[in-house]
């Protein structure tokens, strides 16, 4: 939230009403690489001979990816529909 707030303050100083819609997608871009990496790691290390902590940490990465992607997508759609009115 600090990155978005900082750039919004800068835009308001430059007499802009709001930031471009793409600014809402920054955290989705940070979470996107975990989409293929985390399930691969969970499947690769999900054997009885491997420690159970590896799939658990992969689940944490999946949670980070899901939260980043879905929250940013909802914010983007909310901003886009507000501007269309």
MARMAR-854898 format. One record per atom (N, C-alpha, C): residue in one letter; x, y, z; residue number from 1. Coordinates in nm, 4 decimals. Last residue first. Example, Ala and Ser with C-alpha at 12.3 -4.5 7.8 and 13.67 -1.06 7.14 Angstrom:
<kevos>
kevo resn=s | u=1.2850 | v=-0.2250 | w=0.7080 | resi=2
kevo resn=s | u=1.3670 | v=-0.1060 | w=0.7140 | resi=2
kevo resn=s | u=1.2900 | v=0.0030 | w=0.7870 | resi=2
kevo resn=a | u=1.3190 | v=-0.5690 | w=0.7800 | resi=1
kevo resn=a | u=1.2300 | v=-0.4500 | w=0.7800 | resi=1
kevo resn=a | u=1.3200 | v=-0.3300 | w=0.7800 | resi=1
</kevos>
This chain:
<kevos>
kevo resn=x | u=-1.8299 | v=0.5281 | w=-1.5408 | resi=85
kevo resn=x | u=-1.9580 | v=0.5923 | w=-1.5049 | resi=85
kevo resn=x | u=-1.9574 | v=0.7382 | w=-1.5371 | resi=85
kevo resn=x | u=-1.5755 | v=0.4377 | w=-1.5797 | resi=84
kevo resn=x | u=-1.6677 | v=0.4272 | w=-1.6928 | resi=84
kevo resn=x | u=-1.7992 | v=0.4987 | w=-1.6648 | resi=84
kevo resn=x | u=-1.4457 | v=0.4510 | w=-1.3398 | resi=83
kevo resn=x | u=-1.4116 | v=0.5505 | w=-1.4419 | resi=83
kevo resn=x | u=-1.5066 | v=0.5480 | w=-1.5602 | resi=83
kevo resn=x | u=-1.5500 | v=0.2279 | w=-1.2132 | resi=82
kevo resn=x | u=-1.5785 | v=0.3608 | w=-1.1574 | resi=82
kevo resn=x | u=-1.5502 | v=0.4686 | w=-1.2614 | resi=82
kevo resn=x | u=-1.4420 | v=0.0206 | w=-1.3579 | resi=81
kevo resn=x | u=-1.5859 | v=0.0412 | w=-1.3658 | resi=81
kevo resn=x | u=-1.6249 | v=0.1770 | w=-1.3093 | resi=81
kevo resn=x | u=-1.1685 | v=0.0511 | w=-1.2876 | resi=80
kevo resn=x | u=-1.2110 | v=0.0616 | w=-1.4271 | resi=80
kevo resn=x | u=-1.3603 | v=0.0871 | w=-1.4385 | resi=80
kevo resn=x | u=-1.1713 | v=0.0068 | w=-1.0097 | resi=79
kevo resn=x | u=-1.1285 | v=0.1367 | w=-1.0630 | resi=79
kevo resn=x | u=-1.1768 | v=0.1556 | w=-1.2070 | resi=79
kevo resn=x | u=-1.2614 | v=-0.2613 | w=-1.0130 | resi=78
kevo resn=x | u=-1.3366 | v=-0.1589 | w=-0.9414 | resi=78
kevo resn=x | u=-1.2997 | v=-0.0198 | w=-0.9935 | resi=78
kevo resn=x | u=-1.0566 | v=-0.3891 | w=-1.1550 | resi=77
kevo resn=x | u=-1.1922 | v=-0.3875 | w=-1.2095 | resi=77
kevo resn=x | u=-1.2787 | v=-0.2822 | w=-1.1418 | resi=77
kevo resn=x | u=-0.8427 | v=-0.3432 | w=-0.9741 | resi=76
kevo resn=x | u=-0.8363 | v=-0.2945 | w=-1.1118 | resi=76
kevo resn=x | u=-0.9765 | v=-0.2853 | w=-1.1717 | resi=76
kevo resn=x | u=-0.9314 | v=-0.4815 | w=-0.7479 | resi=75
kevo resn=x | u=-0.9086 | v=-0.3374 | w=-0.7411 | resi=75
kevo resn=x | u=-0.9058 | v=-0.2755 | w=-0.8800 | resi=75
kevo resn=x | u=-0.9372 | v=-0.7429 | w=-0.8521 | resi=74
kevo resn=x | u=-1.0601 | v=-0.6805 | w=-0.8047 | resi=74
kevo resn=x | u=-1.0455 | v=-0.5296 | w=-0.7962 | resi=74
kevo resn=x | u=-0.6628 | v=-0.7753 | w=-0.9083 | resi=73
kevo resn=x | u=-0.7609 | v=-0.7827 | w=-1.0164 | resi=73
kevo resn=x | u=-0.8922 | v=-0.7180 | w=-0.9747 | resi=73
kevo resn=x | u=-0.5514 | v=-0.7595 | w=-0.6525 | resi=72
kevo resn=x | u=-0.5174 | v=-0.6583 | w=-0.7530 | resi=72
kevo resn=x | u=-0.6162 | v=-0.6587 | w=-0.8680 | resi=72
kevo resn=x | u=-0.6670 | v=-0.9898 | w=-0.5404 | resi=71
kevo resn=x | u=-0.6940 | v=-0.8582 | w=-0.4824 | resi=71
kevo resn=x | u=-0.6628 | v=-0.7488 | w=-0.5834 | resi=71
kevo resn=x | u=-0.5639 | v=-1.1951 | w=-0.7093 | resi=70
kevo resn=x | u=-0.7066 | v=-1.1686 | w=-0.7003 | resi=70
kevo resn=x | u=-0.7374 | v=-1.0311 | w=-0.6425 | resi=70
kevo resn=x | u=-0.2769 | v=-1.1766 | w=-0.6864 | resi=69
kevo resn=x | u=-0.3462 | v=-1.1714 | w=-0.8152 | resi=69
kevo resn=x | u=-0.4933 | v=-1.1337 | w=-0.8010 | resi=69
kevo resn=x | u=-0.2216 | v=-1.1881 | w=-0.4082 | resi=68
kevo resn=x | u=-0.1716 | v=-1.0801 | w=-0.4930 | resi=68
kevo resn=x | u=-0.2502 | v=-1.0664 | w=-0.6216 | resi=68
kevo resn=x | u=-0.3497 | v=-1.4282 | w=-0.3308 | resi=67
kevo resn=x | u=-0.3882 | v=-1.3002 | w=-0.2725 | resi=67
kevo resn=x | u=-0.3443 | v=-1.1839 | w=-0.3603 | resi=67
kevo resn=x | u=-0.2098 | v=-1.6141 | w=-0.4902 | resi=66
kevo resn=x | u=-0.3543 | v=-1.5994 | w=-0.5029 | resi=66
kevo resn=x | u=-0.3996 | v=-1.4649 | w=-0.4474 | resi=66
kevo resn=x | u=0.0564 | v=-1.5799 | w=-0.4004 | resi=65
kevo resn=x | u=0.0214 | v=-1.5592 | w=-0.5409 | resi=65
kevo resn=x | u=-0.1285 | v=-1.5351 | w=-0.5562 | resi=65
kevo resn=x | u=0.0364 | v=-1.6507 | w=-0.1308 | resi=64
kevo resn=x | u=0.0842 | v=-1.5178 | w=-0.1682 | resi=64
kevo resn=x | u=0.0427 | v=-1.4844 | w=-0.3108 | resi=64
kevo resn=x | u=-0.0458 | v=-1.9197 | w=-0.1609 | resi=63
kevo resn=x | u=-0.1329 | v=-1.8217 | w=-0.0950 | resi=63
kevo resn=x | u=-0.0938 | v=-1.6789 | w=-0.1284 | resi=63
kevo resn=x | u=0.1846 | v=-2.0234 | w=-0.2774 | resi=62
kevo resn=x | u=0.0587 | v=-2.0262 | w=-0.3519 | resi=62
kevo resn=x | u=-0.0397 | v=-1.9261 | w=-0.2920 | resi=62
kevo resn=x | u=0.3643 | v=-1.9894 | w=-0.0661 | resi=61
kevo resn=x | u=0.3874 | v=-1.9171 | w=-0.1913 | resi=61
kevo resn=x | u=0.2609 | v=-1.9146 | w=-0.2775 | resi=61
kevo resn=x | u=0.2486 | v=-2.1692 | w=0.1134 | resi=60
kevo resn=x | u=0.2601 | v=-2.0278 | w=0.1501 | resi=60
kevo resn=x | u=0.2808 | v=-1.9434 | w=0.0244 | resi=60
kevo resn=x | u=0.2859 | v=-2.4066 | w=-0.0248 | resi=59
kevo resn=x | u=0.1495 | v=-2.3578 | w=-0.0023 | resi=59
kevo resn=x | u=0.1488 | v=-2.2112 | w=0.0383 | resi=59
kevo resn=x | u=0.5604 | v=-2.4304 | w=-0.0009 | resi=58
kevo resn=x | u=0.5037 | v=-2.4084 | w=-0.1334 | resi=58
kevo resn=x | u=0.3594 | v=-2.3586 | w=-0.1231 | resi=58
kevo resn=x | u=0.5801 | v=-2.4885 | w=0.2671 | resi=57
kevo resn=x | u=0.6299 | v=-2.3592 | w=0.2214 | resi=57
kevo resn=x | u=0.5814 | v=-2.3283 | w=0.0790 | resi=57
kevo resn=x | u=0.4663 | v=-2.7464 | w=0.2526 | resi=56
kevo resn=x | u=0.4036 | v=-2.6419 | w=0.3340 | resi=56
kevo resn=x | u=0.4505 | v=-2.5038 | w=0.2895 | resi=56
kevo resn=x | u=0.6447 | v=-2.8946 | w=0.0969 | resi=55
kevo resn=x | u=0.5117 | v=-2.8621 | w=0.0435 | resi=55
kevo resn=x | u=0.4401 | v=-2.7537 | w=0.1230 | resi=55
kevo resn=x | u=0.8663 | v=-2.8788 | w=0.2921 | resi=54
kevo resn=x | u=0.8759 | v=-2.8265 | w=0.1557 | resi=54
kevo resn=x | u=0.7387 | v=-2.8001 | w=0.0931 | resi=54
kevo resn=x | u=0.7995 | v=-3.0115 | w=0.5257 | resi=53
kevo resn=x | u=0.8039 | v=-2.8651 | w=0.5272 | resi=53
kevo resn=x | u=0.8141 | v=-2.8064 | w=0.3866 | resi=53
kevo resn=x | u=0.8261 | v=-3.2814 | w=0.5116 | resi=52
kevo resn=x | u=0.6938 | v=-3.2250 | w=0.4881 | resi=52
kevo resn=x | u=0.6912 | v=-3.0744 | w=0.4852 | resi=52
kevo resn=x | u=1.1118 | v=-3.4069 | w=0.3401 | resi=51
kevo resn=x | u=1.0524 | v=-3.3400 | w=0.4553 | resi=51
kevo resn=x | u=0.9188 | v=-3.2767 | w=0.4193 | resi=51
kevo resn=x | u=1.0800 | v=-3.7047 | w=0.1462 | resi=50
kevo resn=x | u=1.1194 | v=-3.5641 | w=0.1559 | resi=50
kevo resn=x | u=1.0475 | v=-3.5025 | w=0.2752 | resi=50
kevo resn=x | u=0.9673 | v=-3.9528 | w=0.1336 | resi=49
kevo resn=x | u=1.1102 | v=-3.9472 | w=0.1650 | resi=49
kevo resn=x | u=1.1617 | v=-3.8042 | w=0.1818 | resi=49
kevo resn=x | u=0.7028 | v=-3.9158 | w=0.0530 | resi=48
kevo resn=x | u=0.7304 | v=-3.9511 | w=0.1927 | resi=48
kevo resn=x | u=0.8778 | v=-3.9406 | w=0.2304 | resi=48
kevo resn=x | u=0.6780 | v=-3.6185 | w=-0.1512 | resi=47
kevo resn=x | u=0.7006 | v=-3.7622 | w=-0.1366 | resi=47
kevo resn=x | u=0.7302 | v=-3.7936 | w=0.0102 | resi=47
kevo resn=x | u=0.6579 | v=-3.3548 | w=-0.2780 | resi=46
kevo resn=x | u=0.5515 | v=-3.4170 | w=-0.2000 | resi=46
kevo resn=x | u=0.5629 | v=-3.5678 | w=-0.1909 | resi=46
kevo resn=x | u=0.8261 | v=-3.2128 | w=-0.4395 | resi=45
kevo resn=x | u=0.8764 | v=-3.2502 | w=-0.3071 | resi=45
kevo resn=x | u=0.7721 | v=-3.3201 | w=-0.2215 | resi=45
kevo resn=x | u=0.6838 | v=-3.1688 | w=-0.6718 | resi=44
kevo resn=x | u=0.8165 | v=-3.2302 | w=-0.6821 | resi=44
kevo resn=x | u=0.8642 | v=-3.2822 | w=-0.5464 | resi=44
kevo resn=x | u=0.4526 | v=-3.0367 | w=-0.5903 | resi=43
kevo resn=x | u=0.4429 | v=-3.1697 | w=-0.6496 | resi=43
kevo resn=x | u=0.5757 | v=-3.2426 | w=-0.6520 | resi=43
kevo resn=x | u=0.5642 | v=-2.7973 | w=-0.4928 | resi=42
kevo resn=x | u=0.4821 | v=-2.8810 | w=-0.4056 | resi=42
kevo resn=x | u=0.4714 | v=-3.0232 | w=-0.4608 | resi=42
kevo resn=x | u=0.6962 | v=-2.6988 | w=-0.7177 | resi=41
kevo resn=x | u=0.7738 | v=-2.7341 | w=-0.5987 | resi=41
kevo resn=x | u=0.6927 | v=-2.8255 | w=-0.5068 | resi=41
kevo resn=x | u=0.4756 | v=-2.6582 | w=-0.8831 | resi=40
kevo resn=x | u=0.5818 | v=-2.7491 | w=-0.9249 | resi=40
kevo resn=x | u=0.6637 | v=-2.7940 | w=-0.8045 | resi=40
kevo resn=x | u=0.3321 | v=-2.4643 | w=-0.7394 | resi=39
kevo resn=x | u=0.2761 | v=-2.5997 | w=-0.7560 | resi=39
kevo resn=x | u=0.3802 | v=-2.7025 | w=-0.8013 | resi=39
kevo resn=x | u=0.5381 | v=-2.2500 | w=-0.7499 | resi=38
kevo resn=x | u=0.4911 | v=-2.3095 | w=-0.6244 | resi=38
kevo resn=x | u=0.4249 | v=-2.4462 | w=-0.6441 | resi=38
kevo resn=x | u=0.5794 | v=-2.1833 | w=-1.0274 | resi=37
kevo resn=x | u=0.6877 | v=-2.2308 | w=-0.9414 | resi=37
kevo resn=x | u=0.6354 | v=-2.3059 | w=-0.8193 | resi=37
kevo resn=x | u=0.3561 | v=-2.0798 | w=-1.1605 | resi=36
kevo resn=x | u=0.4103 | v=-2.2089 | w=-1.2014 | resi=36
kevo resn=x | u=0.5105 | v=-2.2679 | w=-1.1014 | resi=36
kevo resn=x | u=0.2966 | v=-1.8590 | w=-0.9733 | resi=35
kevo resn=x | u=0.1929 | v=-1.9451 | w=-1.0311 | resi=35
kevo resn=x | u=0.2485 | v=-2.0770 | w=-1.0829 | resi=35
kevo resn=x | u=0.5015 | v=-1.6940 | w=-0.9064 | resi=34
kevo resn=x | u=0.4754 | v=-1.8056 | w=-0.8158 | resi=34
kevo resn=x | u=0.3693 | v=-1.9007 | w=-0.8698 | resi=34
kevo resn=x | u=0.4989 | v=-1.4854 | w=-1.0895 | resi=33
kevo resn=x | u=0.5970 | v=-1.5934 | w=-1.1069 | resi=33
kevo resn=x | u=0.5741 | v=-1.7139 | w=-1.0158 | resi=33
kevo resn=x | u=0.2823 | v=-1.3177 | w=-0.9821 | resi=32
kevo resn=x | u=0.2645 | v=-1.4033 | w=-1.1004 | resi=32
kevo resn=x | u=0.3719 | v=-1.5106 | w=-1.1178 | resi=32
kevo resn=x | u=0.3366 | v=-1.1389 | w=-0.7792 | resi=31
kevo resn=x | u=0.2899 | v=-1.2716 | w=-0.7437 | resi=31
kevo resn=x | u=0.2821 | v=-1.3679 | w=-0.8602 | resi=31
kevo resn=x | u=0.4115 | v=-0.9079 | w=-0.9158 | resi=30
kevo resn=x | u=0.5059 | v=-0.9680 | w=-0.8211 | resi=30
kevo resn=x | u=0.4661 | v=-1.1114 | w=-0.7849 | resi=30
kevo resn=x | u=0.1820 | v=-0.8546 | w=-1.0580 | resi=29
kevo resn=x | u=0.3035 | v=-0.8876 | w=-1.1329 | resi=29
kevo resn=x | u=0.4088 | v=-0.9492 | w=-1.0411 | resi=29
kevo resn=x | u=0.0155 | v=-0.7916 | w=-0.8487 | resi=28
kevo resn=x | u=-0.0156 | v=-0.9102 | w=-0.9293 | resi=28
kevo resn=x | u=0.1063 | v=-0.9521 | w=-1.0103 | resi=28
kevo resn=x | u=0.1278 | v=-0.5549 | w=-0.7677 | resi=27
kevo resn=x | u=0.1413 | v=-0.6712 | w=-0.6794 | resi=27
kevo resn=x | u=0.1014 | v=-0.8008 | w=-0.7496 | resi=27
kevo resn=x | u=0.0589 | v=-0.3914 | w=-0.9908 | resi=26
kevo resn=x | u=0.1985 | v=-0.4121 | w=-0.9521 | resi=26
kevo resn=x | u=0.2138 | v=-0.5376 | w=-0.8667 | resi=26
kevo resn=x | u=-0.1916 | v=-0.3133 | w=-1.0720 | resi=25
kevo resn=x | u=-0.1493 | v=-0.4492 | w=-1.1066 | resi=25
kevo resn=x | u=-0.0058 | v=-0.4807 | w=-1.0652 | resi=25
kevo resn=x | u=-0.2496 | v=-0.0502 | w=-1.0326 | resi=24
kevo resn=x | u=-0.3107 | v=-0.1472 | w=-0.9407 | resi=24
kevo resn=x | u=-0.2581 | v=-0.2885 | w=-0.9622 | resi=24
kevo resn=x | u=-0.1394 | v=0.0780 | w=-1.2473 | resi=23
kevo resn=x | u=-0.0683 | v=0.0863 | w=-1.1197 | resi=23
kevo resn=x | u=-0.1249 | v=-0.0113 | w=-1.0173 | resi=23
kevo resn=x | u=-0.3168 | v=0.0649 | w=-1.4547 | resi=22
kevo resn=x | u=-0.2137 | v=-0.0379 | w=-1.4490 | resi=22
kevo resn=x | u=-0.1338 | v=-0.0329 | w=-1.3187 | resi=22
kevo resn=x | u=-0.4739 | v=0.2938 | w=-1.4450 | resi=21
kevo resn=x | u=-0.5277 | v=0.1682 | w=-1.3924 | resi=21
kevo resn=x | u=-0.4198 | v=0.0622 | w=-1.3728 | resi=21
kevo resn=x | u=-0.2873 | v=0.5831 | w=-1.3376 | resi=20
kevo resn=x | u=-0.3365 | v=0.4919 | w=-1.4420 | resi=20
kevo resn=x | u=-0.3816 | v=0.3597 | w=-1.3799 | resi=20
kevo resn=x | u=-0.4179 | v=0.7736 | w=-1.0548 | resi=19
kevo resn=x | u=-0.3123 | v=0.7035 | w=-1.1276 | resi=19
kevo resn=x | u=-0.3712 | v=0.6226 | w=-1.2427 | resi=19
kevo resn=x | u=-0.6125 | v=1.0801 | w=-1.0640 | resi=18
kevo resn=x | u=-0.5777 | v=0.9472 | w=-1.0131 | resi=18
kevo resn=x | u=-0.4646 | v=0.8895 | w=-1.0975 | resi=18
kevo resn=x | u=-0.5978 | v=1.3519 | w=-1.1388 | resi=17
kevo resn=x | u=-0.7036 | v=1.3052 | w=-1.0491 | resi=17
kevo resn=x | u=-0.6691 | v=1.1702 | w=-0.9857 | resi=17
kevo resn=x | u=-0.3124 | v=1.5587 | w=-1.1319 | resi=16
kevo resn=x | u=-0.3810 | v=1.4447 | w=-1.1913 | resi=16
kevo resn=x | u=-0.4814 | v=1.3923 | w=-1.0902 | resi=16
kevo resn=x | u=-0.1408 | v=1.7639 | w=-1.0406 | resi=15
kevo resn=x | u=-0.2776 | v=1.7955 | w=-1.0833 | resi=15
kevo resn=x | u=-0.3429 | v=1.6834 | w=-1.1642 | resi=15
kevo resn=x | u=0.0884 | v=1.6774 | w=-0.9205 | resi=14
kevo resn=x | u=0.0978 | v=1.7142 | w=-1.0619 | resi=14
kevo resn=x | u=-0.0398 | v=1.7395 | w=-1.1237 | resi=14
kevo resn=x | u=0.0015 | v=1.5964 | w=-0.6747 | resi=13
kevo resn=x | u=0.0827 | v=1.7179 | w=-0.6794 | resi=13
kevo resn=x | u=0.0962 | v=1.7690 | w=-0.8226 | resi=13
kevo resn=x | u=-0.1160 | v=1.3578 | w=-0.7500 | resi=12
kevo resn=x | u=-0.2026 | v=1.4673 | w=-0.7086 | resi=12
kevo resn=x | u=-0.1274 | v=1.6000 | w=-0.7034 | resi=12
kevo resn=x | u=0.1106 | v=1.2033 | w=-0.8002 | resi=11
kevo resn=x | u=0.0206 | v=1.2360 | w=-0.9112 | resi=11
kevo resn=x | u=-0.0708 | v=1.3527 | w=-0.8753 | resi=11
kevo resn=x | u=0.2146 | v=1.1818 | w=-0.5413 | resi=10
kevo resn=x | u=0.2939 | v=1.2467 | w=-0.6455 | resi=10
kevo resn=x | u=0.2054 | v=1.2891 | w=-0.7631 | resi=10
kevo resn=x | u=0.0089 | v=1.0339 | w=-0.4193 | resi=9
kevo resn=x | u=0.0421 | v=1.1681 | w=-0.3703 | resi=9
kevo resn=x | u=0.1210 | v=1.2468 | w=-0.4744 | resi=9
kevo resn=x | u=0.0356 | v=0.7993 | w=-0.5697 | resi=8
kevo resn=x | u=-0.0880 | v=0.8761 | w=-0.5769 | resi=8
kevo resn=x | u=-0.0649 | v=1.0181 | w=-0.5272 | resi=8
kevo resn=x | u=0.2861 | v=0.7083 | w=-0.4902 | resi=7
kevo resn=x | u=0.2684 | v=0.7501 | w=-0.6289 | resi=7
kevo resn=x | u=0.1393 | v=0.8289 | w=-0.6483 | resi=7
kevo resn=x | u=0.2259 | v=0.6517 | w=-0.2189 | resi=6
kevo resn=x | u=0.3334 | v=0.7447 | w=-0.2537 | resi=6
kevo resn=x | u=0.3168 | v=0.7965 | w=-0.3963 | resi=6
kevo resn=x | u=0.0259 | v=0.4576 | w=-0.2428 | resi=5
kevo resn=x | u=-0.0028 | v=0.5857 | w=-0.1772 | resi=5
kevo resn=x | u=0.1012 | v=0.6902 | w=-0.2143 | resi=5
kevo resn=x | u=0.1681 | v=0.2475 | w=-0.3636 | resi=4
kevo resn=x | u=0.0539 | v=0.3076 | w=-0.4312 | resi=4
kevo resn=x | u=0.0237 | v=0.4458 | w=-0.3738 | resi=4
kevo resn=x | u=0.3587 | v=0.1906 | w=-0.1675 | resi=3
kevo resn=x | u=0.4012 | v=0.2263 | w=-0.3025 | resi=3
kevo resn=x | u=0.2881 | v=0.2991 | w=-0.3740 | resi=3
kevo resn=x | u=0.2047 | v=0.1183 | w=0.0555 | resi=2
kevo resn=x | u=0.2897 | v=0.2357 | w=0.0618 | resi=2
kevo resn=x | u=0.3340 | v=0.2834 | w=-0.0756 | resi=2
kevo resn=x | u=0.0816 | v=-0.1185 | w=0.0000 | resi=1
kevo resn=x | u=0.0000 | v=0.0000 | w=0.0000 | resi=1
kevo resn=x | u=0.0865 | v=0.1255 | w=0.0000 | resi=1
</kevos>
